[in-house]
């Protein structure tokens, strides 16, 4: 089964893709952001369901739906629009559109509508048994930035998936989860600073700024989309223990950096965000190892240690670049490990001071210098 999604907001497109895959795990989903590309894709590959935004950069999505309807009178069509009023619906009545998705949408309602329109998937025989042994480091080296992700905590993932099924989840709960879950924080920061939502506004680096920009419904939708996207949770006991250690380290750094920022009269929110994300590379490696294990592989302690040492740095760089995290936030994350050689901002000195204080063997001379740079002595 093949589903085509024509949507220029890449976050909404990915969200719809995850909904489709949650309903039909074997589906092939093609996401396109221009009408011309979608027309060519339809002519070449066809589809079993077409979902299209109304307004695209190179014209109305109705051009695609009209072409599809000329070729196929029965194929289910879905329109994404911010104008589902009666006049707009009547305007495209002749296309026989089966469902309208109004932005911002309720994911559970969208899932219910799509489930009725998607054809059933015939299960293929399970071929996972007898998987060949594969080298973990070689596997990790083949991953592209688009394949990298951070693991949601099991509790957060469960809450978000329950909300997808209709259970209530308010913004206060989302905000509380944000404070303790790097994957959720990074995802929402990335969305809020993307071209789809930021415009020319200044970068968002804190929870309050992000939630104000995205709004409640969009924030919940993007968070739930992340939960749907993740096919693995850290079920391996060793991986889970390592993740908890990295999360604890992030929490301690967040708490100390906030304390120091307040002593200096600075906004602590960006430092909290940076501290929460400063172990993203290690967490990403653990998530990829879990996905590798889910395919029948068996990581051992030595392999996991080597994977973290070799890939946590490159994976963190790749994620920050792909998600286009604000440069100010990247600088704060980098300051958890050291200071730049150029002029040093107070916020960076505070960040490195907090990290240095929590080191196993703090360097007292370094701490004294950092306190001076931060204006604390």
C-alpha positions as CSV (number, residue, x, y, z in Angstrom):
1,X,0.0,0.0,0.0
2,X,1.2,3.5,-0.9
3,X,0.2,6.8,0.6
4,X,1.1,10.2,-0.9
5,X,1.2,13.3,1.3
6,X,1.5,16.8,-0.3
7,X,2.3,19.3,2.5
8,X,4.9,22.0,2.6
9,X,5.1,22.1,6.4
10,X,7.6,19.4,7.0
11,X,6.5,19.0,10.6
12,X,2.9,18.4,9.7
13,X,3.9,16.1,6.9
14,X,6.0,13.9,9.2
15,X,3.2,14.0,11.8
16,X,0.7,12.7,9.2
17,X,3.2,10.1,8.1
18,X,3.6,8.8,11.6
19,X,-0.2,8.6,12.0
20,X,-0.4,6.5,8.8
21,X,2.4,4.2,9.9
22,X,0.8,3.7,13.3
23,X,-2.4,2.6,11.5
24,X,-0.7,0.6,8.7
25,X,2.9,-0.3,9.7
26,X,3.6,-1.8,6.3
27,X,2.6,1.3,4.3
28,X,5.0,3.1,1.9
29,X,4.5,6.9,2.6
30,X,5.8,9.5,0.2
31,X,6.0,13.1,1.5
32,X,6.3,15.9,-1.1
33,X,6.1,19.7,-0.7
34,X,5.5,20.9,-4.2
35,X,2.5,20.3,-6.6
36,X,4.8,19.7,-9.6
37,X,6.7,17.0,-7.7
38,X,3.5,15.4,-6.5
39,X,2.1,15.3,-10.0
40,X,5.2,13.6,-11.3
41,X,5.1,11.1,-8.4
42,X,1.5,10.3,-9.1
43,X,2.2,9.6,-12.7
44,X,5.1,7.4,-11.9
45,X,4.0,5.5,-8.9
46,X,0.3,6.1,-8.2
47,X,-1.1,5.8,-4.6
48,X,-3.8,4.1,-2.6
49,X,-4.6,7.3,-0.7
50,X,-3.7,10.9,-1.4
51,X,-3.5,13.6,1.4
52,X,-3.0,17.1,0.1
53,X,-2.7,20.6,1.6
54,X,-4.8,23.2,-0.1
55,X,-2.1,25.9,-0.4
56,X,1.4,25.0,-1.6
57,X,4.3,27.3,-2.7
58,X,3.8,26.5,-6.4
59,X,0.0,26.4,-6.5
60,X,-3.1,24.9,-5.0
61,X,-3.1,21.2,-4.0
62,X,-6.4,20.9,-5.8
63,X,-4.3,20.6,-9.0
64,X,-3.0,17.3,-7.8
65,X,-6.4,16.1,-6.6
66,X,-8.0,17.0,-10.0
67,X,-5.3,15.0,-11.8
68,X,-5.9,12.0,-9.5
69,X,-9.6,12.2,-10.0
70,X,-9.2,12.2,-13.8
71,X,-7.3,9.0,-13.6
72,X,-9.2,7.3,-10.7
73,X,-12.8,8.0,-9.7
74,X,-12.7,5.9,-6.5
75,X,-9.4,6.6,-4.9
76,X,-9.9,8.3,-1.5
77,X,-8.7,11.9,-1.3
78,X,-8.1,13.9,1.9
79,X,-7.7,17.7,2.0
80,X,-5.7,19.6,4.6
81,X,-6.9,23.1,5.0
82,X,-7.3,26.0,7.3
83,X,-10.7,26.8,5.7
84,X,-13.1,24.0,6.1
85,X,-16.1,26.3,5.8
86,X,-19.1,25.3,3.7
87,X,-18.2,27.6,0.8
88,X,-14.7,26.1,0.6
89,X,-16.1,22.5,0.8
90,X,-18.6,23.3,-1.9
91,X,-15.8,24.7,-4.1
92,X,-14.2,21.3,-4.3
93,X,-17.3,19.1,-4.1
94,X,-16.8,17.7,-7.5
95,X,-13.6,16.0,-6.5
96,X,-15.4,13.7,-4.1
97,X,-13.0,14.4,-1.1
98,X,-13.6,11.9,1.6
99,X,-12.3,13.9,4.6
100,X,-11.1,17.4,5.4
101,X,-8.3,17.9,8.0
102,X,-8.5,21.4,9.5
103,X,-5.4,22.9,11.0
104,X,-4.5,22.7,13.9
105,X,-6.0,19.2,14.0
106,X,-6.8,16.7,16.7
107,X,-4.7,13.6,16.1
108,X,-7.2,11.1,17.4
109,X,-9.8,12.5,15.0
110,X,-7.4,12.4,12.1
111,X,-6.4,8.8,12.9
112,X,-10.1,7.7,13.0
113,X,-10.8,9.3,9.6
114,X,-7.7,7.8,7.9
115,X,-8.3,4.4,9.4
116,X,-11.6,4.2,7.6
117,X,-10.0,5.2,4.3
118,X,-6.7,3.2,4.3
119,X,-6.9,-0.2,2.7
120,X,-6.0,-3.2,4.9
121,X,-2.4,-4.4,4.9
122,X,-1.8,-8.1,4.4
123,X,0.8,-9.3,6.9
124,X,4.0,-10.7,5.5
125,X,5.7,-13.7,7.0
126,X,8.0,-12.7,9.9
127,X,11.6,-12.9,8.6
128,X,13.2,-11.6,11.7
129,X,14.1,-15.1,13.0
130,X,17.6,-16.3,12.1
131,X,18.9,-12.8,11.5
132,X,22.5,-12.7,10.6
133,X,24.9,-11.3,13.2
134,X,26.0,-7.8,12.3
135,X,28.8,-5.6,13.7
136,X,27.3,-2.8,15.8
137,X,29.9,-0.2,15.0
138,X,29.7,-0.9,11.3
139,X,25.9,-0.6,11.5
140,X,26.1,2.8,13.4
141,X,28.6,4.1,10.8
142,X,26.0,3.6,8.1
143,X,23.2,5.7,9.7
144,X,22.2,9.0,8.1
145,X,21.3,12.1,10.1
146,X,17.6,11.5,9.2
147,X,17.7,8.1,11.0
148,X,19.0,9.5,14.3
149,X,16.7,10.2,17.2
150,X,16.7,10.5,21.0
151,X,14.7,8.1,23.2
152,X,11.6,9.3,24.9
153,X,11.3,8.0,28.5
154,X,8.8,5.1,28.7
155,X,6.4,7.1,30.9
156,X,6.3,10.1,28.6
157,X,6.0,7.9,25.5
158,X,3.1,6.0,27.1
159,X,1.3,9.2,28.1
160,X,1.6,10.6,24.6
161,X,0.4,7.4,22.9
162,X,-2.5,7.3,25.3
163,X,-3.4,10.9,24.3
164,X,-3.3,9.7,20.6
165,X,-5.9,7.2,21.5
166,X,-8.1,9.9,23.0
167,X,-6.9,10.1,26.7
168,X,-6.7,13.7,28.0
169,X,-3.2,15.3,28.2
170,X,-3.0,19.0,29.0
171,X,-0.2,21.5,28.4
172,X,0.8,21.5,32.1
173,X,1.7,17.8,31.9
174,X,3.5,18.4,28.6
175,X,5.5,21.2,30.3
176,X,6.4,19.0,33.2
177,X,7.5,16.2,30.9
178,X,9.6,18.7,28.9
179,X,11.6,19.5,32.0
180,X,12.9,16.0,32.3
181,X,13.0,14.5,28.8
182,X,15.7,15.7,26.3
183,X,14.0,14.1,23.3
184,X,10.7,16.0,23.9
185,X,12.6,19.2,24.6
186,X,14.8,19.0,21.5
187,X,11.9,18.1,19.2
188,X,9.8,21.1,20.3
189,X,12.7,23.5,20.2
190,X,13.5,22.4,16.7
191,X,9.9,22.8,15.5
192,X,9.5,26.2,17.1
193,X,12.6,27.5,15.4
194,X,11.9,26.0,12.0
195,X,10.8,28.2,9.1
196,X,7.3,26.8,9.4
197,X,6.7,28.5,12.8
198,X,9.4,31.1,13.4
199,X,9.2,33.5,10.5
200,X,11.6,36.3,11.3
201,X,11.1,36.0,15.1
202,X,14.1,35.6,17.4
203,X,15.1,32.1,18.3
204,X,13.3,30.2,21.1
205,X,15.6,28.5,23.6
206,X,13.2,28.0,26.5
207,X,10.0,26.1,27.3
208,X,7.8,29.1,27.8
209,X,8.9,30.7,24.5
210,X,8.4,27.4,22.6
211,X,4.9,26.7,24.0
212,X,3.8,30.3,23.4
213,X,5.0,30.1,19.7
214,X,3.6,26.7,18.9
215,X,0.4,26.8,21.0
216,X,-1.1,24.0,22.9
217,X,-2.6,21.9,20.1
218,X,0.5,22.0,17.9
219,X,2.8,21.3,20.8
220,X,0.8,18.3,21.8
221,X,0.5,17.1,18.2
222,X,4.3,17.3,17.6
223,X,5.1,15.6,20.9
224,X,2.6,12.8,20.1
225,X,4.1,12.5,16.6
226,X,7.5,11.9,18.2
227,X,6.0,9.1,20.3
228,X,4.5,7.5,17.2
229,X,7.8,7.8,15.3
230,X,9.7,5.8,17.9
231,X,9.4,2.1,17.3
232,X,11.7,1.2,20.2
233,X,11.9,2.0,23.9
234,X,14.9,1.2,26.0
235,X,13.9,-2.3,27.1
236,X,17.4,-3.6,27.3
237,X,18.3,-3.4,31.0
238,X,21.9,-2.3,30.4
239,X,20.9,0.4,27.9
240,X,18.1,1.7,30.3
241,X,20.6,1.9,33.2
242,X,23.1,3.9,31.1
243,X,20.3,6.2,29.9
244,X,19.2,6.9,33.4
245,X,22.7,7.8,34.4
246,X,23.0,10.3,31.5
247,X,19.6,11.7,32.4
248,X,20.6,12.1,36.0
249,X,23.7,13.9,35.0
250,X,21.6,16.2,32.8
251,X,19.2,16.9,35.7
252,X,22.1,17.8,38.1
253,X,23.7,20.1,35.6
254,X,20.3,21.8,34.9
255,X,19.7,22.4,38.5
256,X,23.2,23.8,39.2
257,X,23.3,26.0,36.0
258,X,19.9,27.5,37.0
259,X,21.1,28.3,40.5
260,X,24.2,30.0,39.1
261,X,22.3,32.0,36.5
262,X,19.9,33.3,39.1
263,X,22.8,34.4,41.3
264,X,24.1,36.4,38.3
265,X,20.7,37.9,37.6
266,X,20.5,36.1,34.2
267,X,17.6,34.2,32.6
268,X,18.1,30.6,33.6
269,X,15.7,29.0,31.1
270,X,18.2,28.7,28.1
271,X,20.8,27.2,30.4
272,X,18.3,24.7,31.7
273,X,17.5,23.7,28.1
274,X,21.2,23.3,27.2
275,X,21.9,21.2,30.3
276,X,19.0,18.9,29.5
277,X,20.4,18.4,26.0
278,X,24.1,18.1,26.7
279,X,24.0,14.3,26.7
280,X,22.0,14.0,23.5
281,X,24.7,12.2,21.6
282,X,25.0,9.5,24.3
283,X,21.2,9.1,24.4
284,X,21.1,8.9,20.6
285,X,23.6,6.1,20.6
286,X,21.7,4.1,23.2
287,X,18.5,4.5,21.2
288,X,20.2,3.3,18.0
289,X,21.7,0.3,19.8
290,X,18.2,-0.6,21.1
291,X,16.8,-0.5,17.6
292,X,19.7,-2.7,16.5
293,X,18.9,-5.2,19.3
294,X,15.2,-5.2,18.4
295,X,16.3,-6.7,15.0
296,X,17.7,-9.8,16.8
297,X,21.2,-8.6,17.5
298,X,22.9,-9.0,20.8
299,X,25.0,-6.0,22.0
300,X,27.5,-6.6,24.8
301,X,29.1,-4.3,27.3
302,X,32.3,-3.7,25.3
303,X,30.3,-2.9,22.1
304,X,28.1,-0.4,23.8
305,X,31.1,1.3,25.4
306,X,32.9,1.6,22.1
307,X,29.7,2.8,20.4
308,X,29.3,5.6,22.9
309,X,32.9,6.7,22.7
310,X,33.0,6.7,18.9
311,X,29.6,8.0,17.9
312,X,28.1,10.2,20.7
313,X,30.0,13.3,19.5
314,X,29.2,12.9,15.7
315,X,25.6,12.0,16.4
316,X,25.1,15.1,18.6
317,X,26.5,17.3,15.9
318,X,24.3,15.7,13.2
319,X,21.1,16.1,15.3
320,X,21.8,19.7,16.2
321,X,22.4,20.5,12.5
322,X,19.4,18.5,11.1
323,X,17.0,19.9,13.7
324,X,18.6,23.4,13.2
325,X,18.8,24.1,16.9
326,X,19.4,27.8,17.6
327,X,23.1,28.8,17.6
328,X,22.8,30.4,21.0
329,X,21.6,27.0,22.4
330,X,24.3,25.1,20.6
331,X,26.9,27.4,22.1
332,X,25.5,26.8,25.6
333,X,25.6,23.0,25.0
334,X,29.2,23.3,23.8
335,X,30.1,25.3,26.9
336,X,29.2,22.2,29.1
337,X,32.5,20.8,27.8
338,X,34.7,23.8,27.4
339,X,34.9,27.5,26.5
340,X,35.7,29.1,23.1
341,X,39.0,30.7,22.5
342,X,37.3,34.0,21.5
343,X,35.5,36.4,23.8
344,X,33.5,34.6,26.4
345,X,29.9,35.5,27.3
346,X,28.8,35.2,30.9
347,X,26.2,32.6,30.1
348,X,28.9,30.3,28.6
349,X,31.1,30.8,31.7
350,X,28.2,29.9,34.0
351,X,27.5,26.8,31.9
352,X,31.1,25.6,32.1
353,X,31.3,26.5,35.7
354,X,28.3,24.4,36.6
355,X,29.7,21.4,34.6
356,X,33.2,21.9,36.2
357,X,31.7,21.9,39.7
358,X,30.1,18.6,39.1
359,X,33.2,16.9,37.7
360,X,34.6,13.9,39.6
361,X,37.7,15.8,40.6
362,X,37.0,19.6,40.3
363,X,40.0,21.8,39.3
364,X,39.9,24.5,42.0
365,X,42.0,26.9,40.0
366,X,39.7,26.6,37.0
367,X,36.7,27.1,39.2
368,X,38.1,30.3,40.6
369,X,38.8,31.6,37.1
370,X,35.3,30.7,35.9
371,X,33.7,32.4,38.9
372,X,35.5,35.5,38.0
373,X,34.4,35.3,34.4
374,X,30.8,34.8,35.5
375,X,31.0,37.8,37.9
376,X,30.6,35.7,41.0
377,X,33.8,36.7,42.8
